[in-house]
Amino acid sequence: MPNEDTIALARLVLAGGPLMPRRRLLEAHGTPSAALAAGPAAWREAGLATPQADALRNRDDSALVGVRAWLQVPRHHLIGWHDADYPAPLRRGPSPPLALFIEGDPGLLWRPAVAIVGSRSPTPGGRDNAQRFARALASTGIVVASGMARGIDAAAHEATLATNGGATIAVVGTGTDVAYPPHHASLRDRIAERGALVSEHAPGTPALRSHFPARNRILAGLTLGTLVVEAAERSGALITARQAADAGREVFAVPGSIHNPMARGCHRLIRDGAALVECAEDVIGALAPLAADLANALRERLGETEWGPPADGLGVPGKLAPDYQTLWDALAHDPTGMDQLVSRTGLTAAELSSMLLVMELDGLVTAEHGRYQRKTGFFTSTASTTQAEGQ
């Protein structure tokens, strides 16, 4: 059952209009409920336009019926600008949304992700390249994000879903419950089950032409980098790439034949400074600094401090917070699945997912196909750790 703050946040979303005044209102009052209770004078001070204030003043909850029903379904979430779970990369991105409707696993929005975008009418070679990059990135634990459109987007999502342990995010310009294009209904359902569907629009919102360029800024903001596989000179993929660059993210482009019209957008990006890439390793190597920033943001979200230094250079992590020590003790050199870690630690899968990401980015843990183990060179027992710290 959604709580009072969640419903108040939904009302702020449904008020529509410019984003900045509503974000300013939330920042000034801390919670959605407090922002609504502050009243018309505070709304005007935050810069809300008259239609927005009128929408907030209207106590008719009929517009909220669909949102309430959607929120009562498991794995449906509404995360607002005021929330600690609002993804840190997006917060620093271009024109971040007031809130996100998420169907699936919201923890994926905090994992290192790469957007794969391109033509809706790719060549067979372009489709193959999208699938090849998606599989390679997904197999290393990187989340593959795209927009669930025809062509390159769908190829990237499908290849990720077919990769053991692969996770994918679809940022859509409709409500998350709307399959667009309609023949992607099965793809939409599988992404919701295995990954996450993300939208700034309320459930039931249909496909409108104006929503899709705005959708691209969220895709660019959520990811560490954007990979353009094939794109014409005038393409929505180039909009996403430009927004990624504006947000300080990496932009990658796959070169193609000079005779292929679908390669001209990529060649233009490369001339403008995008990194020319031929394999997933080229992408991964360039993302390391941004992934480290994400790890630091995740620590702040979890209220954790930096890891202590290794003891005597033996590769043993310094003193850990209690839950991290429990997780460290539960890990071994053999790959361990999430279900086993939940059983061994008593922690939830959501808690473990965030903790494992921090440990992975700090080089303590490796992940492959959804299974985790201590990185080679680290001791496997608390006794060894204690002994090393005492030397």
C-alpha positions in Angstrom: 0.0 0.0 0.0 1.6 3.4 -1.0 2.2 5.7 1.9 1.1 9.3 2.2 4.4 10.7 0.9 4.3 8.5 -2.2 0.8 9.7 -3.0 1.8 13.3 -2.4 4.8 12.7 -4.8 2.4 11.3 -7.4 0.3 14.5 -7.1 3.3 16.6 -7.7 4.2 14.6 -10.8 0.6 14.8 -12.2 0.6 18.6 -11.7 2.8 18.7 -14.8 4.5 21.8 -16.1 8.1 22.9 -15.6 10.3 20.6 -13.6 12.6 23.0 -11.8 9.9 24.7 -9.6 8.6 21.4 -8.4 12.2 20.2 -7.6 12.8 23.5 -5.8 9.6 23.0 -3.8 10.7 19.5 -2.7 14.2 20.7 -1.8 12.7 23.6 0.3 10.3 21.4 2.3 12.0 18.0 2.4 9.1 15.7 1.7 6.3 15.6 -0.8 3.7 15.8 2.0 5.3 18.8 3.5 5.6 20.5 0.1 1.8 20.1 -0.5 1.0 21.2 3.0 3.1 24.3 2.6 0.3 25.9 0.6 -0.2 28.3 -2.3 2.2 31.0 -1.0 5.1 28.5 -0.8 4.2 27.1 -4.2 4.4 30.6 -5.7 7.7 31.3 -4.0 9.1 28.1 -5.5 8.0 29.4 -8.9 5.1 27.1 -9.7 2.9 28.3 -12.6 -0.7 29.0 -11.9 -1.9 25.8 -13.7 0.5 23.8 -11.5 -0.8 25.4 -8.3 -4.4 24.9 -9.4 -3.7 21.2 -10.0 -2.2 20.9 -6.5 -5.1 22.8 -4.9 -7.6 20.4 -6.6 -8.3 17.7 -4.0 -10.1 15.4 -6.6 -8.1 12.1 -6.4 -9.7 10.6 -9.5 -6.4 11.2 -11.4 -4.6 9.2 -8.8 -6.7 6.1 -9.1 -4.5 4.5 -11.7 -1.3 5.5 -9.9 -2.6 4.0 -6.6 -3.5 0.7 -8.3 -0.2 0.5 -10.1 1.8 1.2 -6.9 0.0 -1.7 -5.1 1.6 -4.2 -7.4 4.8 -5.9 -6.2 8.0 -4.5 -7.8 6.4 -1.2 -8.7 8.1 1.8 -7.3 8.0 5.6 -7.4 11.2 7.3 -6.4 11.4 11.1 -6.0 14.0 13.8 -6.2 14.0 14.1 -2.4 14.7 10.3 -1.9 18.1 8.9 -1.1 17.4 6.1 -3.6 17.2 8.6 -6.5 20.0 7.5 -8.7 23.1 9.6 -8.2 24.2 9.7 -11.9 20.8 10.9 -13.0 20.8 13.6 -10.3 23.9 15.1 -11.9 22.5 14.7 -15.4 20.7 17.1 -17.8 17.4 18.3 -16.5 16.8 15.4 -14.0 13.1 14.4 -13.7 11.1 15.0 -10.6 10.4 11.3 -10.0 10.8 7.9 -11.6 8.2 5.2 -12.0 10.1 2.0 -11.9 8.8 -1.5 -12.7 11.3 -4.1 -11.8 14.5 -3.9 -9.8 15.3 -0.2 -8.7 18.8 -1.4 -7.5 19.8 -1.7 -11.2 19.7 2.1 -11.5 22.7 2.3 -9.1 24.8 -0.3 -11.0 27.3 0.7 -13.7 25.4 1.0 -16.9 26.0 1.7 -20.6 23.4 2.9 -23.0 23.4 1.2 -26.4 21.4 3.2 -29.0 21.1 3.5 -32.7 19.0 3.2 -35.8 15.4 1.9 -35.8 16.2 0.4 -39.2 19.7 -1.0 -38.8 21.6 -3.1 -41.3 22.1 -6.8 -40.4 25.7 -5.9 -39.5 24.6 -3.1 -37.2 22.1 -5.4 -35.4 24.9 -8.0 -35.0 27.2 -5.4 -33.5 24.6 -4.2 -31.0 24.1 -7.8 -29.9 27.8 -8.5 -29.7 28.5 -5.4 -27.5 25.5 -6.0 -25.3 26.4 -9.7 -24.6 30.0 -8.7 -23.9 29.1 -5.9 -21.5 26.4 -7.8 -19.8 28.7 -10.8 -19.2 31.0 -8.5 -17.1 28.2 -7.3 -14.9 27.5 -4.0 -16.6 23.8 -3.1 -17.0 22.8 -2.6 -20.6 20.3 0.3 -21.0 18.3 1.4 -24.0 14.9 2.8 -25.0 13.0 -0.3 -26.1 12.6 1.1 -29.6 12.8 -1.0 -32.8 16.1 -1.9 -34.3 19.3 -1.3 -32.3 17.5 -0.8 -28.9 15.6 -4.0 -29.2 18.7 -6.0 -30.3 20.6 -4.7 -27.3 17.8 -5.6 -24.8 17.3 -9.1 -26.4 20.9 -10.0 -26.4 21.3 -8.9 -22.7 18.3 -11.0 -21.7 19.8 -14.0 -23.5 23.1 -13.6 -21.6 23.3 -15.6 -18.4 23.0 -13.1 -15.5 22.6 -10.2 -17.9 20.5 -7.2 -16.6 18.9 -4.5 -18.7 17.1 -1.2 -18.2 14.5 0.2 -20.6 13.9 4.0 -20.3 10.6 4.6 -22.0 8.6 7.7 -23.2 5.3 6.2 -22.1 4.0 4.8 -18.8 6.0 1.7 -17.9 2.8 -0.4 -18.4 2.5 0.6 -22.0 4.4 -1.4 -24.6 5.6 0.8 -27.4 5.9 -0.2 -30.1 2.9 -2.5 -29.4 4.7 -5.6 -30.8 7.3 -5.2 -28.0 4.8 -6.3 -25.4 6.6 -9.6 -24.8 10.0 -7.7 -24.6 8.4 -5.2 -22.1 7.3 -8.1 -19.9 10.7 -9.8 -19.9 12.5 -6.6 -19.1 10.1 -5.9 -16.2 10.8 -9.5 -14.9 14.6 -9.5 -15.4 15.5 -5.9 -15.3 13.8 -2.5 -14.9 11.4 -0.3 -16.9 11.9 3.4 -16.1 9.7 6.4 -16.9 9.0 9.9 -15.7 5.4 9.5 -16.9 2.6 8.1 -14.9 1.2 4.6 -15.7 -1.1 4.6 -18.6 0.6 7.5 -20.4 0.4 6.8 -24.2 3.2 7.4 -26.7 3.5 11.0 -27.6 6.1 12.3 -30.0 7.3 15.0 -27.6 8.1 12.5 -24.9 10.9 10.7 -26.7 13.6 13.4 -27.0 12.9 14.1 -23.3 13.2 10.3 -22.6 16.7 10.4 -24.1 18.1 12.7 -21.4 17.1 10.2 -18.7 18.8 7.4 -20.6 21.9 9.5 -21.0 21.8 10.6 -17.3 21.4 7.1 -15.8 24.4 5.6 -17.6 28.1 6.1 -17.4 28.4 6.2 -21.2 26.5 6.0 -24.4 27.5 3.7 -27.3 26.0 4.5 -30.7 26.1 1.5 -33.0 24.5 2.8 -36.2 22.8 6.1 -36.7 21.9 8.4 -39.6 23.1 12.0 -39.6 19.7 13.1 -38.2 18.9 10.6 -35.5 17.5 10.4 -32.0 20.6 8.4 -31.0 22.7 11.5 -31.7 20.4 13.4 -29.3 21.1 10.9 -26.6 24.9 11.1 -27.4 24.9 14.9 -27.2 23.0 14.8 -23.9 25.5 12.2 -22.5 28.4 14.5 -23.5 26.7 17.5 -21.9 26.3 15.4 -18.7 30.1 14.6 -18.7 29.6 11.0 -19.7 31.6 9.1 -22.2 30.3 8.8 -25.8 31.4 5.9 -28.0 30.7 5.2 -31.6 31.2 2.1 -33.8 32.6 3.0 -37.2 31.2 1.5 -40.4 31.5 1.5 -44.1 31.6 4.9 -45.9 28.9 3.5 -48.2 26.5 2.8 -45.3 24.1 5.8 -44.7 23.5 4.3 -41.2 27.2 4.9 -40.3 27.3 8.6 -41.1 26.0 9.6 -37.7 28.7 7.5 -36.0 31.4 9.0 -38.2 30.1 12.5 -37.3 30.3 11.7 -33.6 33.9 10.4 -34.0 34.9 13.6 -35.9 33.3 15.6 -33.0 35.4 13.7 -30.4 33.5 10.5 -29.5 35.7 7.5 -28.9 36.0 5.0 -31.7 35.4 1.5 -30.3 35.8 -1.9 -31.9 35.1 -4.1 -28.9 33.5 -4.1 -25.4 37.0 -3.9 -23.8 37.4 -0.4 -25.3 34.2 0.7 -23.6 35.0 -0.9 -20.2 38.5 0.6 -20.0 37.2 4.1 -20.5 34.5 3.8 -17.8 36.7 3.0 -14.8 37.0 6.6 -13.4 33.2 7.1 -13.7 32.5 3.8 -12.1 34.7 4.8 -9.1 32.6 8.0 -8.8 29.5 5.9 -8.8 30.9 3.7 -6.0 31.6 6.7 -3.9 28.0 7.9 -4.4 26.7 4.5 -3.4 28.7 4.6 -0.2 27.2 7.9 0.7 23.7 6.5 0.0 24.4 3.5 2.2 26.0 5.7 4.9 29.3 3.8 4.6 32.8 5.1 4.9 35.8 4.2 2.7 37.4 0.8 3.1 40.3 0.5 5.5 43.7 -0.1 3.8 44.9 -3.7 3.4 46.8 -5.0 6.4 50.5 -5.4 5.9 50.0 -5.5 2.1 48.6 -9.0 2.4 45.5 -8.2 0.4 43.1 -8.4 3.4 40.6 -5.5 3.5 40.7 -3.2 6.5 38.1 -3.2 9.2 34.6 -3.5 7.7 31.2 -2.4 8.9 29.4 -5.3 10.6 27.1 -6.2 7.6 30.0 -6.0 5.2 32.1 -8.3 7.5 29.2 -10.8 7.6 29.0 -10.7 3.8 32.8 -11.0 3.5 32.8 -14.1 5.7 29.9 -15.6 3.6 31.9 -15.3 0.4 34.4 -17.8 -0.8 36.8 -18.3 -3.7 34.1 -20.4 -5.4 31.3 -18.5 -7.1 28.3 -18.1 -4.9 24.8 -17.2 -6.0 22.6 -14.6 -4.4 20.2 -17.1 -2.9 23.1 -18.7 -1.0 24.4 -15.3 0.2 20.9 -14.4 1.5 20.7 -17.7 3.4 24.3 -17.3 4.8 24.0 -13.7 5.9 20.4 -13.1 6.8 20.5 -9.9 4.7 18.0 -9.2 1.9 18.9 -9.5 -1.8 18.5 -5.7 -2.2 20.9 -5.0 0.6 23.4 -7.5 -0.7 23.2 -6.2 -4.2 24.2 -2.7 -3.2 27.0 -4.0 -0.9 28.4 -6.3 -3.5 28.5 -3.5 -6.0 30.7 -1.4 -3.7 32.9 -4.4 -3.0 33.2 -5.2 -6.7 34.1 -1.7 -7.7 36.7 -1.6 -4.9 38.3 -4.8 -6.2 37.4 -7.1 -3.3 34.8 -9.1 -5.2 34.4 -10.4 -8.7 31.0 -11.1 -10.3 30.2 -13.4 -13.2 26.8 -14.6 -14.4 25.1 -13.4 -11.3 27.5 -15.3 -8.9 30.1 -13.7 -6.6 33.4 -14.6 -5.1 36.3 -13.1 -3.4 38.9 -11.7 -5.8 42.0 -13.9 -6.1 44.6 -12.9 -3.5 42.2 -12.2 -0.6 42.1 -14.5 2.4 39.0 -16.6 2.9 38.6 -16.7 6.6 38.0 -14.2 9.4 40.7 -16.0 11.4 43.2 -15.2 8.6 42.1 -11.6 8.6 42.4 -11.3 12.4 45.8 -12.9 12.3 47.0 -10.6 9.6 45.7 -7.5 11.4 47.5 -8.6 14.6 50.9 -8.9 12.9 
